[in-house]
Amino acid sequence: MRYRLTFIAGLGIGYVLGTRAGRERYEQLRKSAQRVAQNPTVRNSVETVSLTGREAAARAFDKVSAKVGDRLPGPVSDRVRSLREQRANDEDDWGTSNT
């Protein structure tokens, strides 16, 4: 019970202090976050990391499904086959993504 009261008191204090900062500070933080997100350098970095992650996931998927593909139950292997077909159809000839 003591910890619950401490948590509720902390929550109340945080709310009061947060409201003192007010809407102006919230708007300032939101605009700063938007500015960072819309920066071309940041967007390019996010795109590069995203592509690299997709490629790594595809390689891992291929390795794992090649090793355990024959030992999987029928419905699971059907799903793996379906995912492979979807991925083959989603190939991007231009080397860019849709983001």
Summary of the structure (lengths in Angstrom):
residues: 99
radius of gyration: 24.0
end to end distance: 49.1
largest distance: 62.0
contacts: 179
relative contact order: 0.05
helix: 85%
strand: 0%
